Amino acid sequence: MKHWIFAITLVLLFSSCSEIKTSEPTEVYSYWSGSKPPENLKVIQGEYWESVHWSKEYIMSLKFEAPENWWNEFTTQNELEIDTVEWSKPNDFPNWFTPSKNSIQYKSNNRFDQGSRYFRDRSNGECYIYEVQL
């Protein structure tokens, strides 16, 4: 009996002991959303890190181009609202994460805000997402 308990403990420990880390944009989108990017999205750059913790702690940065109808549906489904407070990106941020001055900034409208921000430039459809769940 002790051998079975020891074996099960080892399997559980080693099956959840590797963090996920990638900067391949399509993989980033897939880890974040749970599916491949739709054809009308052009995924350009990304970074994704997920902890080994069972609660799915992650930090994700993504740059992509999306049509307006996709963005509108995304903001509605995620209950995002326009955020007019100046946002300071974290120190260890990717160099490519540079939303234009024309970008509209969004945030979640719930009280549990860990700093996730969403940006879209209406003139060219360029979008940036920084999402954190720790």
N, CA, C and O atoms as a DFTB+ gen file, in Angstrom:
536 C
 N C O
     1  1       0.818      -1.195       0.000
     2  2       0.000       0.000       0.000
     3  2       0.863       1.261       0.000
     4  3       0.554       2.218      -0.710
     5  1       1.940       1.273       0.786
     6  2       2.814       2.438       0.835
     7  2       3.437       2.726      -0.523
     8  3       3.635       3.885      -0.886
     9  1       3.745       1.670      -1.273
    10  2       4.346       1.853      -2.600
    11  2       3.380       2.561      -3.550
    12  3       3.801       3.407      -4.339
    13  1       2.093       2.225      -3.482
    14  2       1.093       2.863      -4.330
    15  2       0.940       4.337      -3.989
    16  3       0.846       5.176      -4.886
    17  1       0.916       4.654      -2.720
    18  2       0.794       6.051      -2.295
    19  2       2.010       6.844      -2.753
    20  3       1.879       7.965      -3.244
    21  1       3.190       6.261      -2.592
    22  2       4.419       6.920      -3.030
    23  2       4.403       7.135      -4.540
    24  3       4.771       8.212      -5.009
    25  1       3.987       6.141      -5.304
    26  2       3.945       6.237      -6.763
    27  2       2.947       7.305      -7.219
    28  3       3.248       8.089      -8.119
    29  1       1.784       7.337      -6.614
    30  2       0.776       8.340      -6.977
    31  2       1.272       9.739      -6.643
    32  3       1.059      10.677      -7.413
    33  1       1.930       9.882      -5.502
    34  2       2.480      11.180      -5.110
    35  2       3.520      11.652      -6.116
    36  3       3.525      12.824      -6.495
    37  1       4.400      10.759      -6.552
    38  2       5.409      11.127      -7.554
    39  2       4.777      11.544      -8.870
    40  3       5.196      12.531      -9.474
    41  1       3.789      10.816      -9.313
    42  2       3.113      11.156     -10.568
    43  2       2.481      12.538     -10.473
    44  3       2.617      13.346     -11.392
    45  1       1.802      12.813      -9.386
    46  2       1.169      14.122      -9.209
    47  2       2.200      15.243      -9.148
    48  3       1.998      16.309      -9.730
    49  1       3.286      15.008      -8.457
    50  2       4.320      16.025      -8.344
    51  2       4.976      16.341      -9.678
    52  3       5.155      17.507     -10.031
    53  1       5.331      15.304     -10.411
    54  2       6.068      15.522     -11.654
    55  2       5.182      15.878     -12.838
    56  3       5.673      16.403     -13.837
    57  1       3.897      15.604     -12.746
    58  2       3.023      15.960     -13.863
    59  2       2.653      17.439     -13.861
    60  3       2.172      17.952     -14.871
    61  1       2.866      18.124     -12.757
    62  2       2.487      19.537     -12.706
    63  2       3.661      20.429     -12.333
    64  3       3.468      21.504     -11.766
    65  1       4.863      19.996     -12.642
    66  2       6.041      20.732     -12.193
    67  2       6.781      21.450     -13.299
    68  3       7.986      21.675     -13.179
    69  1       6.115      21.810     -14.351
    70  2       6.837      22.552     -15.371
    71  2       6.021      23.774     -15.773
    72  3       4.855      23.674     -16.158
    73  1       6.659      24.906     -15.673
    74  2       5.989      26.129     -16.071
    75  2       5.902      26.179     -17.593
    76  3       6.630      25.474     -18.291
    77  1       5.025      27.000     -18.085
    78  2       4.898      27.217     -19.526
    79  2       5.465      28.592     -19.821
    80  3       5.141      29.572     -19.149
    81  1       6.304      28.651     -20.822
    82  2       6.885      29.931     -21.221
    83  2       7.114      29.886     -22.726
    84  3       7.779      28.985     -23.237
    85  1       6.554      30.874     -23.431
    86  2       6.742      30.917     -24.879
    87  2       6.646      32.360     -25.375
    88  3       5.982      33.205     -24.774
    89  1       7.325      32.609     -26.482
    90  2       7.205      33.901     -27.162
    91  2       6.788      33.699     -28.618
    92  3       6.898      34.616     -29.432
    93  1       6.310      32.493     -28.944
    94  2       5.786      32.219     -30.281
    95  2       4.338      32.720     -30.292
    96  3       3.503      32.180     -29.566
    97  1       4.021      33.742     -31.101
    98  2       2.731      34.422     -31.016
    99  2       1.490      33.529     -31.101
   100  3       0.540      33.722     -30.343
   101  1       1.490      32.568     -32.005
   102  2       0.318      31.696     -32.128
   103  2       0.147      30.824     -30.892
   104  3      -0.978      30.593     -30.448
   105  1       1.249      30.340     -30.333
   106  2       1.180      29.560     -29.095
   107  2       0.670      30.430     -27.946
   108  3      -0.146      29.987     -27.137
   109  1       1.155      31.662     -27.881
   110  2       0.711      32.585     -26.833
   111  2      -0.802      32.731     -26.900
   112  3      -1.489      32.604     -25.887
   113  1      -1.318      32.996     -28.092
   114  2      -2.767      33.153     -28.257
   115  2      -3.495      31.884     -27.814
   116  3      -4.519      31.959     -27.136
   117  1      -2.974      30.732     -28.193
   118  2      -3.627      29.465     -27.867
   119  2      -3.629      29.180     -26.368
   120  3      -4.646      28.751     -25.822
   121  1      -2.507      29.413     -25.700
   122  2      -2.473      29.208     -24.245
   123  2      -3.450      30.155     -23.553
   124  3      -4.149      29.767     -22.617
   125  1      -3.490      31.381     -24.020
   126  2      -4.339      32.391     -23.400
   127  2      -5.822      32.124     -23.633
   128  3      -6.618      32.180     -22.696
   129  1      -6.193      31.835     -24.869
   130  2      -7.610      31.723     -25.221
   131  2      -8.147      30.296     -25.170
   132  3      -9.353      30.085     -25.046
   133  1      -7.247      29.318     -25.267
   134  2      -7.687      27.930     -25.302
   135  2      -8.012      27.437     -26.698
   136  3      -8.490      26.315     -26.864
   137  1      -7.757      28.272     -27.716
   138  2      -8.008      27.859     -29.099
   139  2      -7.035      28.565     -30.030
   140  3      -6.334      29.492     -29.626
   141  1      -7.000      28.118     -31.283
   142  2      -6.151      28.766     -32.279
   143  2      -6.754      30.122     -32.643
   144  3      -7.961      30.322     -32.514
   145  1      -5.909      31.056     -33.098
   146  2      -6.450      32.351     -33.512
   147  2      -7.390      32.196     -34.707
   148  3      -7.118      31.397     -35.603
   149  1      -8.480      32.940     -34.732
   150  2      -9.358      32.880     -35.898
   151  2      -8.651      33.455     -37.126
   152  3      -7.672      34.190     -36.999
   153  1      -9.144      33.123     -38.287
   154  2      -8.501      33.545     -39.532
   155  2      -8.460      35.056     -39.707
   156  3      -7.570      35.576     -40.381
   157  1      -9.411      35.768     -39.109
   158  2      -9.456      37.226     -39.296
   159  2      -8.557      37.972     -38.305
   160  3      -8.580      39.201     -38.255
   161  1      -7.771      37.240     -37.522
   162  2      -6.817      37.840     -36.591
   163  2      -5.402      37.616     -37.095
   164  3      -5.046      36.498     -37.468
   165  1      -4.610      38.647     -37.109
   166  2      -3.208      38.525     -37.490
   167  2      -2.381      38.676     -36.205
   168  3      -2.169      39.788     -35.721
   169  1      -1.918      37.546     -35.662
   170  2      -1.136      37.551     -34.430
   171  2       0.302      37.900     -34.794
   172  3       0.905      37.245     -35.644
   173  1       0.855      38.935     -34.153
   174  2       2.158      39.462     -34.545
   175  2       3.257      39.110     -33.555
   176  3       4.293      38.575     -33.949
   177  1       3.048      39.400     -32.280
   178  2       4.052      39.101     -31.258
   179  2       3.360      38.731     -29.966
   180  3       2.206      39.089     -29.733
   181  1       4.089      38.005     -29.126
   182  2       3.504      37.639     -27.852
   183  2       4.522      37.061     -26.888
   184  3       5.602      36.618     -27.279
   185  1       4.151      37.077     -25.636
   186  2       4.911      36.426     -24.569
   187  2       3.912      35.864     -23.581
   188  3       2.924      36.508     -23.231
   189  1       4.193      34.637     -23.137
   190  2       3.285      33.979     -22.197
   191  2       4.104      33.230     -21.167
   192  3       5.064      32.531     -21.494
   193  1       3.704      33.391     -19.915
   194  2       4.301      32.632     -18.825
   195  2       3.164      32.132     -17.947
   196  3       2.260      32.887     -17.593
   197  1       3.219      30.859     -17.601
   198  2       2.238      30.274     -16.695
   199  2       2.979      29.505     -15.621
   200  3       3.901      28.742     -15.910
   201  1       2.572      29.709     -14.386
   202  2       3.230      29.050     -13.260
   203  2       2.847      27.580     -13.198
   204  3       1.978      27.118     -13.938
   205  1       3.496      26.866     -12.322
   206  2       3.171      25.460     -12.095
   207  2       2.021      25.328     -11.112
   208  3       1.543      24.221     -10.867
   209  1       1.581      26.417     -10.555
   210  2       0.523      26.397      -9.552
   211  2      -0.791      25.941     -10.157
   212  3      -1.095      26.273     -11.302
   213  1      -1.561      25.194      -9.412
   214  2      -2.826      24.630      -9.894
   215  2      -3.868      25.696     -10.245
   216  3      -4.833      25.401     -10.950
   217  1      -3.691      26.907      -9.772
   218  2      -4.705      27.945      -9.996
   219  2      -4.529      28.706     -11.312
   220  3      -5.217      29.699     -11.549
   221  1      -3.623      28.251     -12.159
   222  2      -3.377      28.848     -13.482
   223  2      -2.984      30.319     -13.379
   224  3      -3.663      31.187     -13.927
   225  1      -1.913      30.588     -12.694
   226  2      -1.352      31.929     -12.635
   227  2      -0.610      32.177     -13.937
   228  3       0.170      31.334     -14.381
   229  1      -0.849      33.327     -14.548
   230  2      -0.173      33.608     -15.815
   231  2      -0.002      35.096     -16.030
   232  3      -0.683      35.922     -15.423
   233  1       0.948      35.417     -16.932
   234  2       1.162      36.772     -17.432
   235  2       1.280      36.644     -18.943
   236  3       2.049      35.827     -19.449
   237  1       0.509      37.462     -19.661
   238  2       0.476      37.352     -21.112
   239  2       0.515      38.732     -21.739
   240  3      -0.178      39.648     -21.296
   241  1       1.329      38.871     -22.772
   242  2       1.389      40.077     -23.596
   243  2       1.199      39.643     -25.040
   244  3       1.794      38.661     -25.484
   245  1       0.371      40.377     -25.769
   246  2       0.061      39.970     -27.138
   247  2      -0.154      41.204     -28.005
   248  3      -0.789      42.175     -27.593
   249  1       0.388      41.141     -29.209
   250  2       0.175      42.181     -30.220
   251  2      -0.446      41.500     -31.433
   252  3       0.053      40.481     -31.912
   253  1      -1.551      42.081     -31.926
   254  2      -2.228      41.493     -33.079
   255  2      -3.074      42.553     -33.775
   256  3      -3.293      43.644     -33.250
   257  1      -3.538      42.207     -34.957
   258  2      -4.466      43.062     -35.694
   259  2      -5.803      42.347     -35.747
   260  3      -5.881      41.155     -36.044
   261  1      -6.861      43.104     -35.450
   262  2      -8.201      42.516     -35.409
   263  2      -9.211      43.458     -36.039
   264  3      -9.092      44.677     -35.912
   265  1     -10.196      42.903     -36.713
   266  2     -11.260      43.751     -37.251
   267  2     -12.106      44.325     -36.104
   268  3     -12.153      43.767     -35.008
   269  1     -12.752      45.421     -36.379
   270  2     -13.527      46.118     -35.349
   271  2     -14.611      45.239     -34.737
   272  3     -14.829      45.292     -33.526
   273  1     -15.294      44.433     -35.545
   274  2     -16.359      43.595     -34.992
   275  2     -15.811      42.550     -34.016
   276  3     -16.469      42.233     -33.024
   277  1     -14.619      42.012     -34.281
   278  2     -14.007      41.068     -33.340
   279  2     -13.715      41.782     -32.017
   280  3     -14.035      41.270     -30.945
   281  1     -13.106      42.971     -32.103
   282  2     -12.752      43.724     -30.901
   283  2     -14.000      44.090     -30.095
   284  3     -14.010      43.963     -28.871
   285  1     -15.032      44.536     -30.772
   286  2     -16.267      44.902     -30.075
   287  2     -16.865      43.715     -29.339
   288  3     -17.316      43.857     -28.202
   289  1     -16.876      42.564     -29.961
   290  2     -17.384      41.353     -29.317
   291  2     -16.504      40.966     -28.126
   292  3     -17.009      40.571     -27.075
   293  1     -15.192      41.083     -28.297
   294  2     -14.244      40.769     -27.220
   295  2     -14.477      41.672     -26.005
   296  3     -14.529      41.185     -24.875
   297  1     -14.615      42.974     -26.226
   298  2     -14.813      43.897     -25.100
   299  2     -16.164      43.656     -24.418
   300  3     -16.272      43.796     -23.200
   301  1     -17.174      43.302     -25.179
   302  2     -18.487      43.012     -24.593
   303  2     -18.443      41.739     -23.754
   304  3     -18.901      41.729     -22.612
   305  1     -17.891      40.667     -24.321
   306  2     -17.831      39.386     -23.612
   307  2     -17.011      39.478     -22.326
   308  3     -17.323      38.821     -21.333
   309  1     -15.968      40.293     -22.354
   310  2     -15.077      40.397     -21.202
   311  2     -15.404      41.583     -20.298
   312  3     -14.670      41.886     -19.358
   313  1     -16.510      42.243     -20.598
   314  2     -16.992      43.369     -19.803
   315  2     -15.897      44.411     -19.567
   316  3     -15.623      44.816     -18.437
   317  1     -15.277      44.832     -20.684
   318  2     -14.224      45.841     -20.606
   319  2     -14.832      47.224     -20.753
   320  3     -15.838      47.418     -21.435
   321  1     -14.194      48.176     -20.096
   322  2     -14.622      49.564     -20.198
   323  2     -13.425      50.439     -20.522
   324  3     -12.284      50.087     -20.221
   325  1     -13.691      51.570     -21.130
   326  2     -12.609      52.504     -21.465
   327  2     -11.986      53.009     -20.175
   328  3     -12.682      53.358     -19.221
   329  1     -10.664      53.041     -20.168
   330  2      -9.897      53.473     -19.000
   331  2      -9.108      54.712     -19.380
   332  3      -8.289      54.666     -20.297
   333  1      -9.343      55.811     -18.690
   334  2      -8.671      57.069     -19.016
   335  2      -7.493      57.370     -18.095
   336  3      -6.823      58.391     -18.256
   337  1      -7.240      56.490     -17.134
   338  2      -6.113      56.691     -16.219
   339  2      -4.828      56.281     -16.933
   340  3      -4.779      55.232     -17.575
   341  1      -3.789      57.108     -16.821
   342  2      -2.519      56.777     -17.470
   343  2      -1.966      55.488     -16.878
   344  3      -1.901      55.319     -15.660
   345  1      -1.571      54.590     -17.762
   346  2      -1.080      53.276     -17.359
   347  2       0.428      53.221     -17.528
   348  3       0.960      53.640     -18.556
   349  1       1.110      52.707     -16.525
   350  2       2.563      52.518     -16.605
   351  2       2.837      51.041     -16.760
   352  3       2.460      50.233     -15.912
   353  1       3.500      50.694     -17.852
   354  2       3.784      49.282     -18.044
   355  2       4.890      48.830     -17.098
   356  3       5.754      49.623     -16.720
   357  1       4.862      47.560     -16.718
   358  2       5.877      47.015     -15.806
   359  2       7.295      47.132     -16.390
   360  3       7.469      47.234     -17.604
   361  1       8.289      47.117     -15.519
   362  2       9.694      47.270     -15.931
   363  2      10.181      46.161     -16.857
   364  3      10.950      46.421     -17.782
   365  1       9.747      44.943     -16.620
   366  2      10.247      43.809     -17.400
   367  2       9.371      43.512     -18.622
   368  3       9.230      42.359     -19.030
   369  1       8.801      44.539     -19.184
   370  2       7.903      44.389     -20.313
   371  2       8.650      44.197     -21.615
   372  3       9.771      44.685     -21.756
   373  1       8.052      43.491     -22.584
   374  2       8.711      43.346     -23.891
   375  2       8.818      44.699     -24.598
   376  3       7.923      45.538     -24.497
   377  1       9.923      44.894     -25.312
   378  2      10.169      46.155     -26.025
   379  2       9.126      46.441     -27.101
   380  3       8.854      47.604     -27.400
   381  1       8.548      45.412     -27.677
   382  2       7.599      45.585     -28.765
   383  2       6.211      46.029     -28.288
   384  3       5.384      46.416     -29.114
   385  1       5.937      45.985     -26.995
   386  2       4.617      46.359     -26.480
   387  2       4.526      47.880     -26.406
   388  3       4.804      48.479     -25.367
   389  1       4.132      48.495     -27.520
   390  2       4.091      49.956     -27.612
   391  2       2.804      50.417     -28.304
   392  3       2.834      50.783     -29.479
   393  1       1.682      50.402     -27.589
   394  2       0.451      50.909     -28.195
   395  2       0.625      52.361     -28.620
   396  3       1.287      53.136     -27.930
   397  1       0.042      52.728     -29.737
   398  2       0.174      54.094     -30.242
   399  2      -0.598      55.072     -29.350
   400  3      -1.441      54.672     -28.546
   401  1      -0.297      56.328     -29.509
   402  2      -1.007      57.381     -28.770
   403  2      -2.483      57.423     -29.171
   404  3      -3.320      57.926     -28.422
   405  1      -2.798      56.889     -30.359
   406  2      -4.181      56.855     -30.836
   407  2      -4.985      55.695     -30.261
   408  3      -6.190      55.596     -30.490
   409  1      -4.320      54.819     -29.518
   410  2      -5.003      53.643     -28.982
   411  2      -5.959      54.017     -27.862
   412  3      -5.685      54.899     -27.048
   413  1      -7.075      53.328     -27.846
   414  2      -8.019      53.465     -26.741
   415  2      -7.672      52.369     -25.739
   416  3      -7.483      51.209     -26.105
   417  1      -7.593      52.754     -24.485
   418  2      -7.200      51.838     -23.411
   419  2      -8.449      51.340     -22.691
   420  3      -9.359      52.113     -22.390
   421  1      -8.475      50.035     -22.422
   422  2      -9.598      49.414     -21.727
   423  2      -9.083      48.665     -20.503
   424  3      -7.907      48.313     -20.412
   425  1      -9.998      48.433     -19.567
   426  2      -9.713      47.596     -18.403
   427  2     -10.990      46.853     -18.048
   428  3     -12.071      47.171     -18.542
   429  1     -10.845      45.871     -17.195
   430  2     -11.998      45.120     -16.725
   431  2     -12.829      46.008     -15.815
   432  3     -12.283      46.831     -15.079
   433  1     -14.141      45.847     -15.860
   434  2     -14.974      46.689     -15.002
   435  2     -15.286      46.032     -13.657
   436  3     -16.120      46.531     -12.902
   437  1     -14.617      44.912     -13.354
   438  2     -14.833      44.335     -12.026
   439  2     -13.812      44.891     -11.035
   440  3     -12.812      45.487     -11.435
   441  1     -14.063      44.699      -9.774
   442  2     -13.209      45.290      -8.739
   443  2     -11.882      44.559      -8.565
   444  3     -10.961      45.097      -7.952
   445  1     -11.771      43.362      -9.085
   446  2     -10.549      42.586      -8.935
   447  2      -9.635      42.849     -10.127
   448  3      -9.559      42.042     -11.053
   449  1      -8.949      43.974     -10.096
   450  2      -8.075      44.397     -11.196
   451  2      -6.628      44.225     -10.781
   452  3      -6.156      44.896      -9.864
   453  1      -5.924      43.328     -11.454
   454  2      -4.506      43.104     -11.158
   455  2      -3.601      43.877     -12.109
   456  3      -2.384      43.689     -12.086
   457  1      -4.162      44.733     -12.936
   458  2      -3.354      45.551     -13.838
   459  2      -3.472      45.182     -15.304
   460  3      -2.767      45.753     -16.136
   461  1      -4.335      44.252     -15.641
   462  2      -4.529      43.886     -17.043
   463  2      -5.048      45.090     -17.815
   464  3      -5.909      45.826     -17.333
   465  1      -4.512      45.286     -19.025
   466  2      -4.951      46.395     -19.869
   467  2      -5.053      45.915     -21.312
   468  3      -4.354      44.994     -21.734
   469  1      -5.937      46.560     -22.049
   470  2      -6.272      46.181     -23.411
   471  2      -6.281      47.462     -24.247
   472  3      -6.878      48.461     -23.845
   473  1      -5.627      47.437     -25.400
   474  2      -5.484      48.626     -26.227
   475  2      -5.876      48.309     -27.667
   476  3      -5.596      47.223     -28.174
   477  1      -6.525      49.268     -28.312
   478  2      -6.827      49.116     -29.742
   479  2      -6.741      50.473     -30.423
   480  3      -7.326      51.460     -29.978
   481  1      -5.985      50.486     -31.526
   482  2      -5.872      51.669     -32.371
   483  2      -6.944      51.542     -33.453
   484  3      -6.864      50.656     -34.304
   485  1      -7.933      52.411     -33.427
   486  2      -9.046      52.343     -34.386
   487  2      -8.603      52.578     -35.821
   488  3      -9.230      52.072     -36.751
   489  1      -7.530      53.340     -36.015
   490  2      -7.121      53.684     -37.375
   491  2      -6.527      52.507     -38.135
   492  3      -6.674      52.431     -39.354
   493  1      -5.864      51.591     -37.448
   494  2      -5.229      50.473     -38.166
   495  2      -5.587      49.089     -37.612
   496  3      -5.117      48.082     -38.140
   497  1      -6.403      49.023     -36.567
   498  2      -6.826      47.736     -36.020
   499  2      -5.774      47.037     -35.173
   500  3      -5.947      45.877     -34.800
   501  1      -4.680      47.738     -34.865
   502  2      -3.605      47.139     -34.065
   503  2      -4.036      47.077     -32.595
   504  3      -4.484      48.070     -32.020
   505  1      -3.891      45.893     -32.008
   506  2      -4.329      45.657     -30.637
   507  2      -3.172      45.139     -29.790
   508  3      -2.297      44.419     -30.271
   509  1      -3.193      45.518     -28.536
   510  2      -2.240      45.031     -27.550
   511  2      -3.017      44.586     -26.330
   512  3      -3.914      45.284     -25.858
   513  1      -2.664      43.421     -25.828
   514  2      -3.286      42.938     -24.601
   515  2      -2.189      42.571     -23.618
   516  3      -1.236      41.865     -23.948
   517  1      -2.352      43.066     -22.413
   518  2      -1.517      42.653     -21.277
   519  2      -2.494      42.108     -20.256
   520  3      -3.340      42.836     -19.738
   521  1      -2.371      40.825     -19.972
   522  2      -3.286      40.228     -19.018
   523  2      -2.471      39.506     -17.965
   524  3      -1.530      38.773     -18.272
   525  1      -2.849      39.728     -16.723
   526  2      -2.154      39.113     -15.603
   527  2      -3.178      38.509     -14.653
   528  3      -4.188      39.128     -14.319
   529  1      -2.891      37.292     -14.231
   530  2      -3.718      36.613     -13.237
   531  2      -2.771      35.902     -12.276
   532  3      -2.242      34.833     -12.580
   533  1      -2.573      36.500     -11.137
   534  2      -1.668      35.921     -10.144
   535  2      -2.388      35.636      -8.845
   536  3      -1.777      35.145      -7.895
